[in-house]
Amino acid sequence: MKNLAGLMKQASQMQARMEEVQTSLANLTVEGQSGAGLVKIALSGKGEMRSVTIDPKLAEPGEVEMLQDLILAAFADARVKSEAAAAEEMRKVTGGLDLPAGLKLPF
């Protein structure tokens, strides 16, 4: 019974640490870019868009379609970086153990 209590205590500590990481990820900012930096998008560590920066030379009427494509590409780049940062922070908490997304401890 002593081991079970210790295990539950560890699980509770891990959950508290995971909640700290989630807060830290909300404060993290990652930037994705496309078109050699002509379009930049900043996301939180949770994937929420914070800002879009567009080089003024892309605002020409004939460049709108390219601008739309670059925004999508910059968002995809930022999203990949955001997910990688979140996964790395979670690995630190779990000691390298990959847990399913959204798993809350204790069970």
C-alpha positions in Angstrom: 0.0 0.0 0.0 3.0 2.3 0.7 4.1 2.0 -2.9 0.7 2.9 -4.2 0.6 6.0 -2.1 4.1 7.0 -3.4 3.0 6.4 -7.0 -0.1 8.5 -6.5 2.0 11.3 -5.0 4.4 11.1 -8.0 1.5 11.2 -10.4 0.1 14.2 -8.7 3.4 16.0 -8.8 3.7 15.2 -12.5 0.3 16.6 -13.2 1.2 19.8 -11.4 4.4 20.1 -13.4 2.5 19.5 -16.6 0.1 22.3 -15.7 3.1 24.6 -15.2 4.4 23.6 -18.7 1.0 24.4 -20.2 1.2 27.9 -18.7 4.7 28.3 -19.9 3.7 27.2 -23.4 0.9 29.8 -23.4 3.6 32.5 -22.8 6.0 31.1 -25.4 6.2 32.7 -28.9 7.5 31.0 -32.0 7.7 32.6 -35.4 7.2 31.0 -38.8 8.0 32.6 -42.1 7.8 32.2 -45.8 8.9 33.9 -48.9 12.4 34.6 -47.5 10.9 36.5 -44.6 8.3 38.5 -46.6 5.5 37.0 -44.5 5.9 36.2 -40.8 3.4 34.7 -38.3 3.9 34.4 -34.5 2.1 31.8 -32.6 1.9 30.9 -28.9 3.3 27.6 -27.8 -0.3 26.4 -27.9 -0.7 27.3 -31.5 -2.7 30.5 -31.1 -1.9 33.1 -33.7 -0.4 36.3 -32.1 0.6 38.4 -35.1 1.0 38.5 -38.8 3.7 40.7 -40.4 3.6 41.3 -44.2 6.3 43.1 -46.2 4.6 46.2 -47.7 5.9 45.3 -51.2 3.5 42.3 -51.2 0.4 44.5 -50.9 0.4 45.2 -54.6 -3.0 44.2 -56.2 -1.3 41.7 -58.6 0.4 39.9 -55.6 -2.7 39.1 -53.5 -2.8 35.4 -54.5 0.9 34.9 -53.7 0.4 36.8 -50.4 -2.4 34.4 -49.5 -0.2 31.4 -50.2 2.7 32.9 -48.2 0.5 33.5 -45.2 -0.6 29.8 -45.3 3.0 28.7 -45.6 4.2 30.9 -42.7 1.3 29.7 -40.5 2.2 26.1 -41.3 5.9 26.8 -40.5 5.0 28.4 -37.2 2.5 25.7 -36.2 5.2 23.0 -36.7 7.6 24.9 -34.5 4.9 25.5 -31.9 4.1 21.8 -31.8 7.8 20.8 -31.6 8.3 23.2 -28.7 5.3 21.8 -26.8 6.4 18.2 -27.4 9.9 19.1 -26.1 8.5 20.7 -22.9 6.3 17.7 -22.3 9.2 15.3 -22.7 11.1 17.2 -20.0 8.2 16.7 -17.6 7.6 13.1 -18.4 11.3 12.1 -18.6 11.1 11.2 -22.3 7.9 9.2 -22.0 5.5 10.2 -24.8 2.0 10.5 -23.3 -1.1 10.9 -25.4 -2.2 14.5 -25.9 -4.6 15.7 -23.2 -3.8 12.9 -20.8 -4.3 14.1 -17.2 -2.7 12.4 -14.3 -3.5 10.9 -11.9 -5.7 8.5 -13.8 
